[in-house]
Amino acid sequence: GILRYRGYPIEEIAERARFTEVCYMLIYGDRPNMEDLQKFRQQMTLHTLIHEDMKKFYEGYPPGAHPMAIMAAMVASLSSFYKEGKTDEETDLNIIRILAKSKTLAAFSYKKSIGQPFIYPRNDMSWPANFLRMMFAVPAEDYEVPKVYEDAMNMLLILHADHEQNCSTSTMRMVGSSGANLFASISAAICALWGPLHGGANQAVLEMLQQIHDEGDDGSKFLAAVKDKTTDRRLMGFGHRVYKNYDPRATVMQSTVREVFDALKVNDPLFETALQLEEIALNDPYFIEKKLFPNVDFYSGIILSAIGFPTTMFTVLFALARTVGWVAQWNEMISDPGQKIGRPRQLYTGPVQRDYVPVDKR
């Protein structure tokens, strides 16, 4: 039940830090001093715009294109606008570029998918607030990012920033080990994250809670069906491949959901359903024995939905947060002089040596 970034407990980081500081810490190994942090933030701000020609790419995507498809393609296309880093300075600049531009690419992907005009970034806003404004503002009226949304977005980004050698991170390392550039490696990771078994868990949780609510259930009937092996009901958002007790990120997430709803006077029946489901499951011997405890996905979808994100954007937001983790791992990998191309071994289980017979004699 422990998660630390560079040795710092995730609970303390999520409560006290801002996302850009966590980006610096993950990539360069420790917390920056004030001068370094201000310089880093300034660079992240000045590189938020994308090349104007990239807007033409969006015009070619069909209406309603999935934002993850657009996101993966647009990140890969950065390789054609920015040359591969040959020096440490050029590599650092490309790191800044992907971290700064990713939110612009993501917001533009969403705007394209719903047919709204793009909203350009502003230099006087924080990373999370800038992203939220590009997502939800329209040219016809002013838009002010609610502070509670900004703080919740900051927390979500931090909690999802990095998490060991999962499917997408391993994919990024495999592609990057070939010498592929940063943008291509990150694009490959985004494609891996797109898979519903990896990045789509929070959407599945939201759909499960909606189903329980629509059936007028407090969760008890659903959990009984989960335990019944003759049904196909699955409990989403519980259990984790790494954590065999409570996911520490879920603890932070639960309190943040309540803060968002209380501040905005939101009464979301799905959140109440989630609380009921959690209470029943945590006191049921069946789930206790199997060590099925809530994970980070159990609450993240509820927060994103409350802020106004459609489910099609959930995985994109996951990719936005995880980009810094991918970048940190890529940077660590290329800095290792002993790094070699990834080459998994394969055990062949087919026929042994056979003579080849021409097709006309078979």
C-alpha positions in Angstrom: 0.0 0.0 0.0 3.0 2.4 -0.5 3.7 4.6 -3.5 6.6 7.0 -3.5 7.9 9.3 -6.2 11.7 9.6 -5.8 11.2 8.6 -2.2 8.5 11.1 -1.4 5.1 9.6 -0.2 2.4 10.1 -2.8 0.0 11.3 -0.1 2.3 14.3 0.8 3.0 15.1 -2.8 -0.7 15.1 -3.9 -1.6 17.4 -1.0 1.3 19.9 -1.1 2.9 19.9 -4.6 1.9 21.3 -8.0 2.0 19.2 -11.1 4.9 21.1 -12.8 7.1 20.6 -9.7 6.3 16.9 -9.8 7.3 16.8 -13.5 10.7 18.3 -12.6 11.2 15.9 -9.7 10.4 12.8 -11.7 12.6 13.7 -14.6 15.6 15.1 -12.8 15.5 13.2 -9.6 14.7 15.7 -6.8 12.6 18.7 -6.0 13.8 21.9 -7.6 14.7 25.1 -5.8 12.7 28.2 -6.5 14.9 29.5 -9.2 15.0 26.2 -11.1 11.2 25.7 -10.7 10.4 29.2 -12.0 12.6 28.6 -15.0 11.1 25.2 -15.7 7.5 26.6 -15.4 8.4 29.5 -17.7 9.7 27.1 -20.4 6.6 24.9 -20.0 4.5 28.0 -20.6 6.4 29.3 -23.5 6.3 26.0 -25.4 2.6 25.3 -24.9 1.6 26.5 -28.5 1.8 24.0 -31.3 3.0 24.8 -34.8 0.2 26.4 -36.7 0.6 23.9 -39.6 -0.4 21.1 -37.2 -3.9 22.5 -37.0 -4.3 21.3 -40.6 -3.9 17.7 -39.4 -7.0 18.1 -37.3 -9.0 19.2 -40.3 -8.3 15.8 -41.9 -9.7 13.7 -39.1 -13.4 12.6 -39.5 -16.1 14.1 -37.3 -16.4 12.2 -34.0 -12.9 10.7 -34.3 -11.9 9.2 -30.9 -9.6 11.7 -29.1 -7.1 8.9 -28.2 -6.6 8.1 -31.9 -6.0 11.8 -32.6 -3.7 12.1 -29.6 -1.4 9.2 -30.6 -1.1 10.5 -34.1 -0.5 14.1 -33.2 2.2 13.2 -30.6 4.0 11.1 -33.2 3.7 13.9 -35.7 5.7 16.2 -33.4 8.8 14.2 -34.7 8.3 15.9 -38.1 8.4 19.4 -36.6 11.2 19.1 -34.0 14.4 17.3 -34.7 15.7 14.5 -32.6 17.9 15.7 -29.6 21.6 15.1 -30.2 22.8 17.1 -27.2 21.6 17.2 -23.6 20.2 20.7 -24.3 18.2 19.6 -27.3 16.9 16.6 -25.4 15.9 18.8 -22.5 14.1 21.1 -24.9 12.2 18.2 -26.5 11.2 17.0 -23.0 9.8 20.5 -22.3 8.0 20.5 -25.6 6.1 17.2 -25.1 5.1 18.1 -21.5 4.0 21.6 -22.6 2.3 20.7 -25.9 0.6 17.5 -24.8 -2.3 19.4 -23.0 -2.8 21.5 -26.1 -2.9 18.5 -28.4 -5.4 16.8 -26.0 -7.7 19.8 -25.7 -7.6 20.3 -29.5 -8.4 16.6 -30.0 -11.5 17.0 -27.8 -12.6 20.2 -29.6 -12.3 18.5 -32.9 -14.3 15.5 -31.7 -17.3 17.8 -30.8 -16.9 20.3 -33.6 -16.0 23.4 -31.5 -13.3 25.9 -32.3 -9.8 25.6 -30.7 -9.0 27.6 -27.7 -5.4 28.8 -27.6 -3.4 28.5 -24.3 -2.7 31.5 -22.1 0.7 32.3 -20.5 -0.8 33.6 -17.2 -2.4 30.3 -16.1 -1.1 27.2 -14.4 -0.8 23.9 -16.3 -4.0 22.4 -15.0 -6.0 25.6 -15.3 -4.7 26.2 -18.8 -5.8 22.8 -19.9 -9.3 23.1 -18.4 -9.8 26.4 -20.1 -8.7 25.0 -23.5 -11.2 22.2 -22.9 -14.3 24.0 -21.8 -14.1 27.6 -22.9 -15.7 28.9 -26.1 -15.0 32.2 -28.0 -18.5 33.5 -27.5 -18.2 34.0 -23.7 -15.8 34.4 -20.9 -14.8 31.3 -18.9 -13.2 31.2 -15.5 -11.7 28.0 -14.2 -13.2 27.1 -10.8 -10.4 26.8 -8.3 -11.7 23.5 -7.0 -11.5 22.1 -10.5 -8.0 23.3 -10.9 -6.9 21.7 -7.7 -8.7 18.5 -8.5 -7.1 18.4 -11.9 -3.7 19.0 -10.3 -4.2 16.2 -7.9 -5.4 13.8 -10.6 -2.3 14.5 -12.8 0.0 13.9 -9.9 -1.6 10.6 -8.8 -1.4 9.2 -12.3 2.1 10.6 -13.2 4.0 7.3 -12.9 3.5 3.8 -11.7 6.2 1.2 -12.2 6.6 -1.0 -15.3 3.0 -1.2 -16.5 2.0 -2.1 -20.1 2.3 1.4 -21.5 5.6 2.2 -19.8 7.1 -1.1 -20.9 5.9 -0.4 -24.4 7.6 3.0 -24.3 10.9 1.5 -23.1 10.8 -1.2 -25.7 10.2 1.3 -28.5 12.7 3.8 -27.1 15.4 1.1 -26.7 15.6 0.9 -30.5 16.7 4.5 -30.6 13.3 5.8 -31.6 12.9 9.5 -30.7 11.0 10.7 -27.7 7.8 11.6 -29.5 7.6 8.3 -31.3 8.2 6.4 -28.0 5.5 8.4 -26.2 3.1 7.8 -29.1 3.6 4.1 -28.8 2.9 4.3 -25.0 -0.4 6.2 -25.7 -1.5 3.4 -28.1 -0.8 0.8 -25.4 -2.7 2.9 -22.8 -5.7 3.1 -25.1 -6.4 -0.6 -24.5 -9.5 -1.1 -22.3 -7.6 -3.5 -20.0 -5.1 -0.7 -19.2 -6.4 2.8 -19.5 -10.1 2.3 -19.6 -10.7 1.1 -16.1 -12.2 4.3 -14.7 -14.7 4.4 -17.5 -15.7 0.9 -16.7 -16.2 1.9 -13.1 -18.5 4.7 -14.0 -20.6 2.4 -16.3 -20.8 -0.1 -13.4 -22.0 2.5 -10.9 -24.6 3.8 -13.4 -25.9 0.2 -13.9 -26.2 -0.3 -10.1 -28.0 3.0 -9.7 -30.4 2.4 -12.6 -31.3 -1.0 -11.1 -32.2 0.7 -7.8 -29.6 -1.3 -6.0 -27.5 -0.1 -3.0 -24.7 -2.4 -4.2 -25.6 -5.5 -2.2 -27.4 -7.3 -5.1 -24.6 -6.5 -7.5 -21.9 -7.8 -5.1 -23.9 -11.0 -4.6 -23.9 -11.4 -8.4 -20.2 -10.8 -8.5 -19.6 -13.6 -6.0 -21.9 -15.9 -8.0 -19.7 -17.7 -10.5 -22.6 -18.4 -12.8 -22.9 -14.7 -13.6 -20.7 -12.5 -15.7 -20.8 -9.6 -13.2 -17.4 -8.1 -12.4 -16.4 -5.7 -9.7 -14.6 -2.8 -11.4 -12.2 -0.5 -9.6 -11.3 -3.0 -6.9 -8.0 -4.9 -6.6 -4.6 -4.1 -8.2 -1.8 -6.1 -9.7 0.7 -4.4 -7.4 -1.3 -3.4 -4.3 -2.6 -6.3 -2.2 -4.3 -3.9 0.2 -5.7 -0.3 -0.2 -4.3 1.7 -3.1 -2.8 4.8 -1.5 -4.0 6.9 -4.4 -7.6 5.9 -3.8 -7.5 7.3 -0.2 -6.4 10.7 -1.6 -9.0 10.5 -4.4 -11.9 9.8 -2.1 -11.4 13.0 -0.1 -11.0 15.0 -3.2 -14.3 13.8 -4.7 -16.0 15.0 -1.5 -14.3 18.4 -1.7 -15.3 18.9 -5.3 -19.0 18.0 -4.7 -19.2 20.0 -1.5 -17.7 23.1 -3.0 -20.0 23.0 -6.1 -23.0 21.8 -4.2 -23.1 18.7 -6.4 -25.4 15.9 -5.4 -24.2 13.0 -7.5 -26.0 9.7 -7.0 -23.2 7.8 -8.5 -20.8 9.0 -5.8 -23.2 7.9 -3.1 -23.6 4.6 -4.9 -19.8 4.3 -4.9 -19.6 4.9 -1.1 -22.3 2.3 -0.4 -20.6 -0.2 -2.7 -17.2 0.4 -1.0 -18.6 0.0 2.5 -20.4 -3.3 1.7 -17.3 -4.7 -0.1 -14.8 -3.7 2.6 -16.9 -5.6 5.2 -17.6 -8.7 3.1 -15.4 -11.7 4.0 -15.3 -12.8 0.4 -13.7 -9.6 -0.9 -11.5 -9.2 2.3 -10.1 -12.7 1.7 -9.3 -12.0 -1.9 -7.8 -8.6 -0.8 -10.0 -6.7 -3.2 -9.7 -3.0 -2.1 -10.6 0.1 -4.0 -8.0 1.4 -6.5 -7.4 4.7 -8.0 -9.8 4.1 -10.9 -12.7 3.6 -8.5 -13.0 7.4 -7.9 -11.2 9.1 -10.7 -14.0 8.6 -13.2 -16.5 10.2 -10.8 -14.3 13.3 -10.4 -13.7 13.6 -14.1 -17.4 13.3 -14.8 -18.2 15.9 -12.2 -15.8 18.4 -13.8 -17.5 17.8 -17.1 -15.2 15.4 -19.0 -17.0 12.9 -21.3 -15.9 9.3 -20.9 -14.1 9.4 -24.3 -11.6 11.8 -22.7 -10.9 9.7 -19.6 -8.0 7.7 -21.2 -6.6 10.9 -22.8 -6.4 12.5 -19.3 -4.6 9.4 -18.1 -2.2 9.8 -21.0 -1.6 13.4 -20.2 -0.7 12.6 -16.6 1.4 9.6 -17.4 3.4 11.4 -20.1 5.7 12.8 -17.5 6.3 9.3 -16.1 7.0 8.0 -19.6 9.4 10.9 -20.2 11.2 10.3 -16.9 11.7 6.6 -17.7 12.8 7.4 -21.3 15.3 9.9 -20.1 16.6 7.4 -17.5 16.9 4.8 -20.2 18.8 6.9 -22.8 21.2 8.2 -20.1 22.3 4.6 -19.3 25.5 3.9 -21.3 24.9 0.2 -21.0 21.4 0.4 -22.5 20.7 -2.1 -25.3 17.8 -2.7 -27.6 14.9 -4.6 -26.0 14.8 -8.2 -27.2 12.4 -10.5 -25.3 13.3 -14.2 -25.6 10.8 -16.6 -27.1 10.3 -20.3 -26.3 9.2 -22.1 -29.5 6.7 -24.9 -28.8 5.9 -25.9 -32.4 7.2 -28.8 -34.6 10.9 -29.5 -34.6 13.0 -29.6 -37.8 11.0 -30.9 -40.9 11.9 -31.4 -44.5 10.3 -28.9 -46.9 8.1 -30.6 -49.6 7.3 -28.6 -52.8 3.6 -27.7 -53.0 2.9 -29.9 -56.0 4.1 -33.0 -54.1 2.2 -32.5 -50.9 
